[in-house]
Amino acid sequence: MGMRFPPQITRIGAAAAVLSALLVGGTVTATPAAAAVGSICYSDLPSQAYTTLNLIAQGGPYPYSQDGTVFRNRERILPSRPTGYYHEYTVITPGSSTRGARRIVTGEEHQEDYYTADHYRSFDLINYSC
C-alpha cells in the first residue's frame, strides 16, 4: 500500500516541483486559469470590430439582445473585478447564422477593451496607439 500524504504536503510538493523546474530551466505548462491577456493593435482588428466599438461609443443600438450584458469572467482570464465591471458585445462574423465567437469585452477603465476571436478562450487588450 502506497503512502498517503496530507493535502498540504501534496500542494507544497507541487509548488516545489514548479520552483525546481523554473530554477533549472525546465518548462512549466500554464493552466487556463493562469492564461495571460495578450495585446492587439487597433489597426489589426477585423473591420466588424470597428463597427462594434463605434456602437459601444454611441450607446447602441446593438444587433443582439445579449450585447451590453454583464460579462462574468468565468474563465478568469481577464483581471479579477467585481461583477458588473465587464460587459460584452458581439463582433459580427460575416456568413455566420449565429452570433459567432468574436466579442469585445469592455472594462470600466478608459480604453479597457478586450477582443476575443475564440469565444473567451483568449483575450487581447486593444492597443489604441498602434
C-alpha positions in Angstrom: 0.0 0.0 0.0 1.4 3.4 -1.0 2.0 6.3 1.4 -0.8 8.9 1.8 0.2 12.5 2.2 -2.0 15.2 3.8 -3.2 17.6 1.1 -1.0 20.5 2.3 2.1 18.4 1.7 1.0 17.5 -1.8 0.4 21.1 -2.6 3.9 22.0 -1.2 5.4 19.3 -3.3 3.7 20.6 -6.4 4.9 24.1 -5.7 8.4 22.8 -5.1 8.3 21.0 -8.5 7.3 24.2 -10.3 10.0 26.2 -8.5 12.6 23.5 -9.2 11.6 23.5 -12.9 11.9 27.2 -13.1 15.3 27.3 -11.4 16.8 24.5 -13.5 15.4 25.9 -16.7 12.6 23.3 -17.2 9.3 24.0 -18.6 6.1 24.7 -16.7 2.8 24.4 -18.6 0.3 27.2 -17.9 -3.2 26.3 -16.9 -6.1 28.1 -18.5 -6.7 30.0 -15.2 -3.2 31.4 -15.4 -3.5 32.4 -19.1 -2.2 35.8 -19.9 -4.0 38.5 -21.7 -2.3 39.4 -25.0 -2.4 42.6 -26.9 -3.7 43.6 -30.4 -3.2 46.8 -32.3 -6.4 48.7 -33.1 -5.4 48.7 -36.7 -5.2 44.8 -36.7 -8.8 44.3 -35.6 -11.3 42.9 -38.1 -13.4 45.6 -39.7 -16.5 44.4 -37.9 -14.8 45.2 -34.6 -14.7 48.8 -35.6 -18.4 48.8 -36.1 -18.9 47.2 -32.7 -16.6 49.8 -31.0 -18.5 52.6 -32.7 -21.8 51.2 -31.4 -20.4 51.0 -27.9 -19.2 54.6 -28.1 -22.7 55.7 -29.3 -24.6 53.5 -26.7 -26.2 51.3 -29.3 -28.5 50.2 -30.9 -26.9 46.8 -30.9 -27.7 43.9 -33.2 -28.2 41.3 -30.4 -30.2 41.5 -27.2 -27.1 40.0 -25.3 -25.0 43.0 -26.3 -24.2 45.2 -23.4 -24.9 42.5 -20.8 -22.6 41.8 -17.9 -19.6 39.6 -18.7 -18.9 37.5 -15.6 -15.3 36.5 -16.4 -16.0 32.8 -15.5 -12.9 31.8 -17.4 -10.8 34.0 -15.1 -8.5 35.1 -17.9 -9.2 38.9 -17.5 -8.1 40.6 -14.3 -10.5 39.8 -11.4 -13.0 42.6 -10.9 -16.4 42.8 -9.2 -19.5 41.5 -11.0 -20.8 44.2 -13.4 -17.3 45.6 -14.2 -17.1 44.0 -17.6 -19.7 44.0 -20.4 -19.8 42.0 -23.7 -20.7 42.9 -27.2 -20.9 40.9 -30.4 -18.4 41.4 -33.2 -20.4 40.1 -36.2 -18.8 37.3 -38.2 -19.7 37.5 -41.9 -21.5 34.4 -43.2 -22.4 33.2 -39.7 -26.0 32.4 -38.9 -25.3 32.8 -35.2 -23.5 35.4 -33.1 -20.3 33.6 -33.8 -17.3 33.5 -31.5 -16.0 37.1 -31.7 -16.6 39.6 -28.9 -15.5 42.9 -27.5 -15.5 42.9 -23.7 -15.2 46.3 -22.1 -13.9 47.2 -18.6 -14.7 50.3 -16.7 -11.3 51.9 -17.3 -10.8 54.3 -20.2 -9.9 52.2 -23.4 -10.0 49.0 -21.4 -11.4 47.0 -24.3 -10.6 43.4 -25.0 -11.1 41.4 -28.2 -11.7 37.7 -28.3 -11.9 35.8 -31.6 -12.5 32.4 -29.9 -15.4 32.9 -27.5 -13.5 33.8 -24.4 -10.7 31.2 -24.6 -8.2 34.0 -25.1 -8.3 37.8 -24.9 -6.2 40.6 -26.4 -6.3 44.1 -24.9 -6.8 46.6 -27.7 -3.9 48.9 -28.0 -5.2 52.1 -29.5 -1.8 53.7 -30.1 -0.7 51.4 -32.9 
